[in-house]
């Protein structure tokens, strides 16, 4: 399967550090990700107990996703999110979509 345009990255965080981790992602998305010409959407998710944070970035193409993923600021944040330990980095290829 070809790599797709969606990146999902999940971290485990100390609940006391969760807000700082989310703020780091919000800053990165606002300054670099959403301004990229290949940007489609991005989401930051948190677990109910605030012990896990996830970032979902969708780009127009797998090439756009690879480029944004390797940008120095993006790479640094994904690899060293404040107060977090990386759990999972996966690239996804869409097989189905549903919407209203």
KOLGU-4560 file (N, C-alpha, C; in nm, 3 decimals, padded with zeros to 5 digits):
<recs>
<n_xx: 00.084 n_yy: -00.117 n_zz: 00.000 ca_xx: 00.000 ca_yy: 00.000 ca_zz: 00.000 c_xx: 00.089 c_yy: 00.124 c_zz: 00.000 mol: A seq: 1 type: UNK>
<n_xx: 00.054 n_yy: 00.221 n_zz: -00.079 ca_xx: 00.126 ca_yy: 00.347 ca_zz: -00.081 c_xx: 00.101 c_yy: 00.423 c_zz: 00.048 mol: A seq: 2 type: UNK>
<n_xx: 00.200 n_yy: 00.504 n_zz: 00.086 ca_xx: 00.179 ca_yy: 00.591 ca_zz: 00.201 c_xx: 00.073 c_yy: 00.693 c_zz: 00.164 mol: A seq: 3 type: UNK>
<n_xx: -00.011 n_yy: 00.727 n_zz: 00.259 ca_xx: -00.119 ca_yy: 00.821 ca_zz: 00.233 c_xx: -00.088 c_yy: 00.961 c_zz: 00.283 mol: A seq: 4 type: UNK>
<n_xx: -00.184 n_yy: 01.050 n_zz: 00.268 ca_xx: -00.165 ca_yy: 01.190 ca_zz: 00.305 c_xx: -00.198 c_yy: 01.222 c_zz: 00.451 mol: A seq: 5 type: UNK>
<n_xx: -00.230 n_yy: 01.120 n_zz: 00.532 ca_xx: -00.270 ca_yy: 01.144 ca_zz: 00.671 c_xx: -00.162 c_yy: 01.093 c_zz: 00.766 mol: A seq: 6 type: UNK>
<n_xx: -00.126 n_yy: 01.177 n_zz: 00.862 ca_xx: -00.032 ca_yy: 01.141 ca_zz: 00.967 c_xx: -00.106 c_yy: 01.144 c_zz: 01.099 mol: A seq: 7 type: UNK>
<n_xx: -00.097 n_yy: 01.037 n_zz: 01.175 ca_xx: -00.153 ca_yy: 01.032 ca_zz: 01.309 c_xx: -00.038 c_yy: 01.004 c_zz: 01.405 mol: A seq: 8 type: UNK>
<n_xx: -00.022 n_yy: 01.090 n_zz: 01.504 ca_xx: 00.085 ca_yy: 01.076 ca_zz: 01.602 c_xx: 00.021 c_yy: 01.082 c_zz: 01.739 mol: A seq: 9 type: UNK>
<n_xx: 00.053 n_yy: 00.984 n_zz: 01.825 ca_xx: -00.007 ca_yy: 00.973 ca_zz: 01.957 c_xx: 00.104 c_yy: 00.976 c_zz: 02.063 mol: A seq: 10 type: UNK>
<n_xx: 00.081 n_yy: 01.053 n_zz: 02.169 ca_xx: 00.176 ca_yy: 01.062 ca_zz: 02.280 c_xx: 00.108 c_yy: 01.025 c_zz: 02.410 mol: A seq: 11 type: UNK>
<n_xx: 00.185 n_yy: 00.971 n_zz: 02.503 ca_xx: 00.139 ca_yy: 00.960 ca_zz: 02.640 c_xx: 00.197 c_yy: 01.080 c_zz: 02.714 mol: A seq: 12 type: UNK>
<n_xx: 00.117 n_yy: 01.141 n_zz: 02.800 ca_xx: 00.162 ca_yy: 01.262 ca_zz: 02.871 c_xx: 00.125 c_yy: 01.252 c_zz: 03.018 mol: A seq: 13 type: UNK>
<n_xx: 00.204 n_yy: 01.320 n_zz: 03.099 ca_xx: 00.167 ca_yy: 01.339 ca_zz: 03.238 c_xx: 00.049 c_yy: 01.435 c_zz: 03.236 mol: A seq: 14 type: UNK>
<n_xx: -00.063 n_yy: 01.403 n_zz: 03.300 ca_xx: -00.178 ca_yy: 01.493 ca_zz: 03.297 c_xx: -00.144 c_yy: 01.637 c_zz: 03.338 mol: A seq: 15 type: UNK>
<n_xx: -00.046 n_yy: 01.654 n_zz: 03.426 ca_xx: -00.006 ca_yy: 01.789 ca_zz: 03.466 c_xx: 00.063 c_yy: 01.864 c_zz: 03.352 mol: A seq: 16 type: UNK>
<n_xx: 00.116 n_yy: 01.792 n_zz: 03.253 ca_xx: 00.186 ca_yy: 01.853 ca_zz: 03.139 c_xx: 00.100 c_yy: 01.858 c_zz: 03.013 mol: A seq: 17 type: UNK>
<n_xx: -00.021 n_yy: 01.805 n_zz: 03.020 ca_xx: -00.106 ca_yy: 01.793 ca_zz: 02.901 c_xx: -00.135 c_yy: 01.928 c_zz: 02.836 mol: A seq: 18 type: UNK>
<n_xx: -00.166 n_yy: 02.029 n_zz: 02.914 ca_xx: -00.199 ca_yy: 02.159 ca_zz: 02.854 c_xx: -00.079 c_yy: 02.219 c_zz: 02.782 mol: A seq: 19 type: UNK>
<n_xx: 00.042 n_yy: 02.200 n_zz: 02.834 ca_xx: 00.162 ca_yy: 02.250 ca_zz: 02.766 c_xx: 00.186 c_yy: 02.174 c_zz: 02.636 mol: A seq: 20 type: UNK>
<n_xx: 00.160 n_yy: 02.044 n_zz: 02.637 ca_xx: 00.175 ca_yy: 01.965 ca_zz: 02.514 c_xx: 00.076 c_yy: 02.012 c_zz: 02.407 mol: A seq: 21 type: UNK>
<n_xx: -00.048 n_yy: 02.031 n_zz: 02.447 ca_xx: -00.151 ca_yy: 02.079 ca_zz: 02.353 c_xx: -00.113 c_yy: 02.218 c_zz: 02.300 mol: A seq: 22 type: UNK>
<n_xx: -00.066 n_yy: 02.305 n_zz: 02.386 ca_xx: -00.026 ca_yy: 02.439 ca_zz: 02.343 c_xx: 00.088 c_yy: 02.433 c_zz: 02.242 mol: A seq: 23 type: UNK>
<n_xx: 00.184 n_yy: 02.343 n_zz: 02.263 ca_xx: 00.294 ca_yy: 02.326 ca_zz: 02.167 c_xx: 00.240 c_yy: 02.286 c_zz: 02.029 mol: A seq: 24 type: UNK>
<n_xx: 00.146 n_yy: 02.193 n_zz: 02.029 ca_xx: 00.085 ca_yy: 02.151 ca_zz: 01.902 c_xx: 00.005 c_yy: 02.263 c_zz: 01.838 mol: A seq: 25 type: UNK>
<n_xx: -00.073 n_yy: 02.335 n_zz: 01.918 ca_xx: -00.152 ca_yy: 02.447 ca_zz: 01.865 c_xx: -00.062 c_yy: 02.552 c_zz: 01.802 mol: A seq: 26 type: UNK>
<n_xx: 00.049 n_yy: 02.584 n_zz: 01.868 ca_xx: 00.143 ca_yy: 02.682 ca_zz: 01.813 c_xx: 00.202 c_yy: 02.634 c_zz: 01.682 mol: A seq: 27 type: UNK>
<n_xx: 00.243 n_yy: 02.508 n_zz: 01.679 ca_xx: 00.301 ca_yy: 02.451 ca_zz: 01.557 c_xx: 00.200 c_yy: 02.451 c_zz: 01.443 mol: A seq: 28 type: UNK>
<n_xx: 00.078 n_yy: 02.406 n_zz: 01.470 ca_xx: -00.023 ca_yy: 02.400 ca_zz: 01.365 c_xx: -00.054 c_yy: 02.539 c_zz: 01.311 mol: A seq: 29 type: UNK>
<n_xx: -00.070 n_yy: 02.636 n_zz: 01.400 ca_xx: -00.104 ca_yy: 02.772 ca_zz: 01.358 c_xx: 00.008 c_yy: 02.838 c_zz: 01.279 mol: A seq: 30 type: UNK>
<n_xx: 00.130 n_yy: 02.816 n_zz: 01.318 ca_xx: 00.244 ca_yy: 02.885 ca_zz: 01.256 c_xx: 00.295 c_yy: 02.817 c_zz: 01.130 mol: A seq: 31 type: UNK>
<n_xx: 00.287 n_yy: 02.684 n_zz: 01.124 ca_xx: 00.350 ca_yy: 02.616 ca_zz: 01.012 c_xx: 00.258 c_yy: 02.524 c_zz: 00.933 mol: A seq: 32 type: UNK>
<n_xx: 00.180 n_yy: 02.444 n_zz: 00.999 ca_xx: 00.103 ca_yy: 02.342 ca_zz: 00.928 c_xx: -00.010 c_yy: 02.403 c_zz: 00.846 mol: A seq: 33 type: UNK>
<n_xx: -00.095 n_yy: 02.487 n_zz: 00.906 ca_xx: -00.212 ca_yy: 02.539 ca_zz: 00.834 c_xx: -00.175 c_yy: 02.636 c_zz: 00.722 mol: A seq: 34 type: UNK>
<n_xx: -00.054 n_yy: 02.689 n_zz: 00.724 ca_xx: -00.011 ca_yy: 02.781 ca_zz: 00.618 c_xx: 00.051 c_yy: 02.710 c_zz: 00.499 mol: A seq: 35 type: UNK>
<n_xx: 00.071 n_yy: 02.580 n_zz: 00.509 ca_xx: 00.131 ca_yy: 02.504 ca_zz: 00.400 c_xx: 00.030 c_yy: 02.490 c_zz: 00.286 mol: A seq: 36 type: UNK>
<n_xx: 00.072 n_yy: 02.506 n_zz: 00.161 ca_xx: -00.022 ca_yy: 02.496 ca_zz: 00.049 c_xx: -00.087 c_yy: 02.359 c_zz: 00.033 mol: A seq: 37 type: UNK>
<n_xx: -00.028 n_yy: 02.256 n_zz: 00.090 ca_xx: -00.086 ca_yy: 02.121 ca_zz: 00.081 c_xx: -00.178 c_yy: 02.086 c_zz: 00.197 mol: A seq: 38 type: UNK>
<n_xx: -00.201 n_yy: 02.181 n_zz: 00.288 ca_xx: -00.282 ca_yy: 02.156 ca_zz: 00.407 c_xx: -00.428 c_yy: 02.132 c_zz: 00.373 mol: A seq: 39 type: UNK>
<n_xx: -00.488 n_yy: 02.031 n_zz: 00.437 ca_xx: -00.632 ca_yy: 02.003 ca_zz: 00.427 c_xx: -00.698 c_yy: 02.024 c_zz: 00.563 mol: A seq: 40 type: UNK>
<n_xx: -00.649 n_yy: 01.954 n_zz: 00.665 ca_xx: -00.707 ca_yy: 01.967 ca_zz: 00.799 c_xx: -00.609 c_yy: 01.917 c_zz: 00.904 mol: A seq: 41 type: UNK>
<n_xx: -00.633 n_yy: 01.958 n_zz: 01.027 ca_xx: -00.553 ca_yy: 01.910 ca_zz: 01.139 c_xx: -00.641 c_yy: 01.910 c_zz: 01.263 mol: A seq: 42 type: UNK>
<n_xx: -00.618 n_yy: 01.812 n_zz: 01.348 ca_xx: -00.693 ca_yy: 01.802 ca_zz: 01.472 c_xx: -00.598 c_yy: 01.764 c_zz: 01.585 mol: A seq: 43 type: UNK>
<n_xx: -00.629 n_yy: 01.814 n_zz: 01.703 ca_xx: -00.560 ca_yy: 01.773 ca_zz: 01.824 c_xx: -00.665 c_yy: 01.707 c_zz: 01.912 mol: A seq: 44 type: UNK>
<n_xx: -00.636 n_yy: 01.587 n_zz: 01.956 ca_xx: -00.729 ca_yy: 01.511 ca_zz: 02.038 c_xx: -00.665 c_yy: 01.481 c_zz: 02.174 mol: A seq: 45 type: UNK>
<n_xx: -00.747 n_yy: 01.469 n_zz: 02.277 ca_xx: -00.696 ca_yy: 01.432 ca_zz: 02.408 c_xx: -00.785 c_yy: 01.325 c_zz: 02.467 mol: A seq: 46 type: UNK>
<n_xx: -00.725 n_yy: 01.239 n_zz: 02.548 ca_xx: -00.804 ca_yy: 01.138 ca_zz: 02.616 c_xx: -00.879 c_yy: 01.203 c_zz: 02.731 mol: A seq: 47 type: UNK>
<n_xx: -00.985 n_yy: 01.140 n_zz: 02.775 ca_xx: -01.068 ca_yy: 01.195 ca_zz: 02.882 c_xx: -00.987 c_yy: 01.220 c_zz: 03.009 mol: A seq: 48 type: UNK>
<n_xx: -00.893 n_yy: 01.130 n_zz: 03.038 ca_xx: -00.813 ca_yy: 01.144 ca_zz: 03.160 c_xx: -00.689 c_yy: 01.232 c_zz: 03.139 mol: A seq: 49 type: UNK>
<n_xx: -00.676 n_yy: 01.292 n_zz: 03.022 ca_xx: -00.567 ca_yy: 01.383 ca_zz: 02.986 c_xx: -00.430 c_yy: 01.317 c_zz: 02.994 mol: A seq: 50 type: UNK>
<n_xx: -00.423 n_yy: 01.185 n_zz: 02.977 ca_xx: -00.296 ca_yy: 01.115 ca_zz: 02.980 c_xx: -00.244 c_yy: 01.082 c_zz: 02.840 mol: A seq: 51 type: UNK>
<n_xx: -00.320 n_yy: 01.121 n_zz: 02.739 ca_xx: -00.279 ca_yy: 01.095 ca_zz: 02.602 c_xx: -00.327 c_yy: 01.208 c_zz: 02.512 mol: A seq: 52 type: UNK>
<n_xx: -00.241 n_yy: 01.244 n_zz: 02.416 ca_xx: -00.271 ca_yy: 01.348 ca_zz: 02.319 c_xx: -00.241 c_yy: 01.291 c_zz: 02.181 mol: A seq: 53 type: UNK>
<n_xx: -00.325 n_yy: 01.324 n_zz: 02.084 ca_xx: -00.302 ca_yy: 01.279 ca_zz: 01.947 c_xx: -00.311 c_yy: 01.397 c_zz: 01.851 mol: A seq: 54 type: UNK>
<n_xx: -00.229 n_yy: 01.391 n_zz: 01.748 ca_xx: -00.235 ca_yy: 01.491 ca_zz: 01.641 c_xx: -00.269 c_yy: 01.418 c_zz: 01.512 mol: A seq: 55 type: UNK>
<n_xx: -00.365 n_yy: 01.472 n_zz: 01.438 ca_xx: -00.405 ca_yy: 01.416 ca_zz: 01.310 c_xx: -00.386 c_yy: 01.526 c_zz: 01.207 mol: A seq: 56 type: UNK>
<n_xx: -00.300 n_yy: 01.502 n_zz: 01.109 ca_xx: -00.273 ca_yy: 01.600 ca_zz: 01.005 c_xx: -00.307 c_yy: 01.537 c_zz: 00.871 mol: A seq: 57 type: UNK>
<n_xx: -00.394 n_yy: 01.603 n_zz: 00.794 ca_xx: -00.428 ca_yy: 01.556 ca_zz: 00.661 c_xx: -00.380 c_yy: 01.659 c_zz: 00.560 mol: A seq: 58 type: UNK>
<n_xx: -00.304 n_yy: 01.610 n_zz: 00.463 ca_xx: -00.252 ca_yy: 01.694 ca_zz: 00.356 c_xx: -00.316 c_yy: 01.649 c_zz: 00.225 mol: A seq: 59 type: UNK>
<n_xx: -00.296 n_yy: 01.727 n_zz: 00.118 ca_xx: -00.356 ca_yy: 01.694 ca_zz: -00.012 c_xx: -00.297 c_yy: 01.568 c_zz: -00.073 mol: A seq: 60 type: UNK>
<n_xx: -00.170 n_yy: 01.543 n_zz: -00.050 ca_xx: -00.104 ca_yy: 01.426 ca_zz: -00.110 c_xx: -00.003 c_yy: 01.367 c_zz: -00.012 mol: A seq: 61 type: UNK>
<n_xx: 00.041 n_yy: 01.247 n_zz: -00.041 ca_xx: 00.144 ca_yy: 01.185 ca_zz: 00.044 c_xx: 00.274 c_yy: 01.263 c_zz: 00.035 mol: A seq: 62 type: UNK>
<n_xx: 00.300 n_yy: 01.326 n_zz: -00.079 ca_xx: 00.420 ca_yy: 01.410 ca_zz: -00.093 c_xx: 00.412 c_yy: 01.533 c_zz: -00.003 mol: A seq: 63 type: UNK>
<n_xx: 00.293 n_yy: 01.596 n_zz: 00.003 ca_xx: 00.273 ca_yy: 01.710 ca_zz: 00.092 c_xx: 00.292 c_yy: 01.668 c_zz: 00.238 mol: A seq: 64 type: UNK>
<n_xx: 00.235 n_yy: 01.552 n_zz: 00.273 ca_xx: 00.249 ca_yy: 01.502 ca_zz: 00.410 c_xx: 00.395 c_yy: 01.475 c_zz: 00.443 mol: A seq: 65 type: UNK>
<n_xx: 00.468 n_yy: 01.414 n_zz: 00.353 ca_xx: 00.610 ca_yy: 01.385 ca_zz: 00.378 c_xx: 00.690 c_yy: 01.514 c_zz: 00.394 mol: A seq: 66 type: UNK>
<n_xx: 00.660 n_yy: 01.612 n_zz: 00.313 ca_xx: 00.732 ca_yy: 01.739 ca_zz: 00.319 c_xx: 00.708 c_yy: 01.810 c_zz: 00.452 mol: A seq: 67 type: UNK>
<n_xx: 00.580 n_yy: 01.822 n_zz: 00.493 ca_xx: 00.550 ca_yy: 01.892 ca_zz: 00.617 c_xx: 00.604 c_yy: 01.814 c_zz: 00.737 mol: A seq: 68 type: UNK>
<n_xx: 00.598 n_yy: 01.683 n_zz: 00.729 ca_xx: 00.647 ca_yy: 01.599 ca_zz: 00.839 c_xx: 00.798 c_yy: 01.616 c_zz: 00.860 mol: A seq: 69 type: UNK>
<n_xx: 00.872 n_yy: 01.642 n_zz: 00.754 ca_xx: 01.017 ca_yy: 01.656 ca_zz: 00.764 c_xx: 01.064 c_yy: 01.800 c_zz: 00.786 mol: A seq: 70 type: UNK>
<n_xx: 00.973 n_yy: 01.895 n_zz: 00.787 ca_xx: 01.011 ca_yy: 02.034 ca_zz: 00.817 c_xx: 01.072 c_yy: 02.037 c_zz: 00.957 mol: A seq: 71 type: UNK>
<n_xx: 01.182 n_yy: 02.110 n_zz: 00.977 ca_xx: 01.253 ca_yy: 02.106 ca_zz: 01.106 c_xx: 01.166 c_yy: 02.132 c_zz: 01.229 mol: A seq: 72 type: UNK>
<n_xx: 01.082 n_yy: 02.235 n_zz: 01.226 ca_xx: 00.998 ca_yy: 02.266 ca_zz: 01.344 c_xx: 00.894 c_yy: 02.157 c_zz: 01.369 mol: A seq: 73 type: UNK>
<n_xx: 00.838 n_yy: 02.103 n_zz: 01.262 ca_xx: 00.739 ca_yy: 01.996 ca_zz: 01.276 c_xx: 00.807 c_yy: 01.871 c_zz: 01.332 mol: A seq: 74 type: UNK>
<n_xx: 00.918 n_yy: 01.834 n_zz: 01.273 ca_xx: 00.990 ca_yy: 01.714 ca_zz: 01.319 c_xx: 01.030 c_yy: 01.727 c_zz: 01.466 mol: A seq: 75 type: UNK>
<n_xx: 01.081 n_yy: 01.843 n_zz: 01.505 ca_xx: 01.123 ca_yy: 01.865 ca_zz: 01.643 c_xx: 01.004 c_yy: 01.850 c_zz: 01.738 mol: A seq: 76 type: UNK>
<n_xx: 00.890 n_yy: 01.908 n_zz: 01.703 ca_xx: 00.772 ca_yy: 01.898 ca_zz: 01.790 c_xx: 00.721 c_yy: 01.755 c_zz: 01.797 mol: A seq: 77 type: UNK>
<n_xx: 00.712 n_yy: 01.687 n_zz: 01.684 ca_xx: 00.663 ca_yy: 01.549 ca_zz: 01.685 c_xx: 00.754 c_yy: 01.458 c_zz: 01.765 mol: A seq: 78 type: UNK>
<n_xx: 00.885 n_yy: 01.479 n_zz: 01.754 ca_xx: 00.981 ca_yy: 01.393 ca_zz: 01.824 c_xx: 00.998 c_yy: 01.427 c_zz: 01.971 mol: A seq: 79 type: UNK>
<n_xx: 00.977 n_yy: 01.553 n_zz: 02.007 ca_xx: 01.007 ca_yy: 01.598 ca_zz: 02.143 c_xx: 00.896 c_yy: 01.685 c_zz: 02.200 mol: A seq: 80 type: UNK>
<n_xx: 00.773 n_yy: 01.640 n_zz: 02.191 ca_xx: 00.660 ca_yy: 01.718 ca_zz: 02.243 c_xx: 00.677 c_yy: 01.739 c_zz: 02.393 mol: A seq: 81 type: UNK>
<n_xx: 00.655 n_yy: 01.862 n_zz: 02.438 ca_xx: 00.675 ca_yy: 01.902 ca_zz: 02.578 c_xx: 00.602 c_yy: 01.807 c_zz: 02.674 mol: A seq: 82 type: UNK>
<n_xx: 00.677 n_yy: 01.745 n_zz: 02.764 ca_xx: 00.619 ca_yy: 01.662 ca_zz: 02.869 c_xx: 00.557 c_yy: 01.533 c_zz: 02.822 mol: A seq: 83 type: UNK>
<n_xx: 00.594 n_yy: 01.485 n_zz: 02.703 ca_xx: 00.529 ca_yy: 01.368 ca_zz: 02.648 c_xx: 00.630 c_yy: 01.264 c_zz: 02.601 mol: A seq: 84 type: UNK>
<n_xx: 00.584 n_yy: 01.141 n_zz: 02.594 ca_xx: 00.661 ca_yy: 01.033 ca_zz: 02.534 c_xx: 00.584 c_yy: 00.982 c_zz: 02.414 mol: A seq: 85 type: UNK>
<n_xx: 00.651 n_yy: 00.969 n_zz: 02.302 ca_xx: 00.585 ca_yy: 00.925 ca_zz: 02.180 c_xx: 00.543 c_yy: 00.780 c_zz: 02.191 mol: A seq: 86 type: UNK>
<n_xx: 00.420 n_yy: 00.753 n_zz: 02.153 ca_xx: 00.370 ca_yy: 00.617 ca_zz: 02.153 c_xx: 00.366 c_yy: 00.560 c_zz: 02.012 mol: A seq: 87 type: UNK>
<n_xx: 00.300 n_yy: 00.629 n_zz: 01.922 ca_xx: 00.273 ca_yy: 00.573 ca_zz: 01.791 c_xx: 00.284 c_yy: 00.681 c_zz: 01.685 mol: A seq: 88 type: UNK>
<n_xx: 00.354 n_yy: 00.650 n_zz: 01.579 ca_xx: 00.353 ca_yy: 00.734 ca_zz: 01.459 c_xx: 00.309 c_yy: 00.641 c_zz: 01.347 mol: A seq: 89 type: UNK>
<n_xx: 00.203 n_yy: 00.674 n_zz: 01.281 ca_xx: 00.154 ca_yy: 00.591 ca_zz: 01.171 c_xx: 00.107 c_yy: 00.679 c_zz: 01.056 mol: A seq: 90 type: UNK>
<n_xx: 00.127 n_yy: 00.630 n_zz: 00.937 ca_xx: 00.075 ca_yy: 00.695 ca_zz: 00.817 c_xx: -00.044 c_yy: 00.612 c_zz: 00.772 mol: A seq: 91 type: UNK>
<n_xx: -00.151 n_yy: 00.680 n_zz: 00.737 ca_xx: -00.273 ca_yy: 00.609 ca_zz: 00.700 c_xx: -00.315 c_yy: 00.643 c_zz: 00.558 mol: A seq: 92 type: UNK>
<n_xx: -00.371 n_yy: 00.544 n_zz: 00.491 ca_xx: -00.427 ca_yy: 00.557 ca_zz: 00.358 c_xx: -00.577 c_yy: 00.537 c_zz: 00.374 mol: A seq: 93 type: UNK>
<n_xx: -00.656 n_yy: 00.634 n_zz: 00.330 ca_xx: -00.801 ca_yy: 00.626 ca_zz: 00.347 c_xx: -00.861 c_yy: 00.516 c_zz: 00.262 mol: A seq: 94 type: UNK>
<n_xx: -00.947 n_yy: 00.437 n_zz: 00.323 ca_xx: -01.017 ca_yy: 00.332 ca_zz: 00.250 c_xx: -01.166 c_yy: 00.360 c_zz: 00.237 mol: A seq: 95 type: UNK>
<n_xx: -01.221 n_yy: 00.443 n_zz: 00.328 ca_xx: -01.362 ca_yy: 00.481 ca_zz: 00.323 c_xx: -01.380 c_yy: 00.615 c_zz: 00.394 mol: A seq: 96 type: UNK>
<n_xx: -01.486 n_yy: 00.687 n_zz: 00.357 ca_xx: -01.518 ca_yy: 00.814 ca_zz: 00.424 c_xx: -01.670 c_yy: 00.828 c_zz: 00.429 mol: A seq: 97 type: UNK>
<n_xx: -01.719 n_yy: 00.883 n_zz: 00.537 ca_xx: -01.862 ca_yy: 00.905 ca_zz: 00.556 c_xx: -01.881 c_yy: 01.045 c_zz: 00.611 mol: A seq: 98 type: UNK>
<n_xx: -01.984 n_yy: 01.111 n_zz: 00.573 ca_xx: -02.009 ca_yy: 01.246 ca_zz: 00.625 c_xx: -02.154 c_yy: 01.285 c_zz: 00.604 mol: A seq: 99 type: UNK>
<n_xx: -02.191 n_yy: 01.389 n_zz: 00.673 ca_xx: -02.329 ca_yy: 01.438 ca_zz: 00.662 c_xx: -02.346 c_yy: 01.523 c_zz: 00.539 mol: A seq: 100 type: UNK>
</recs>
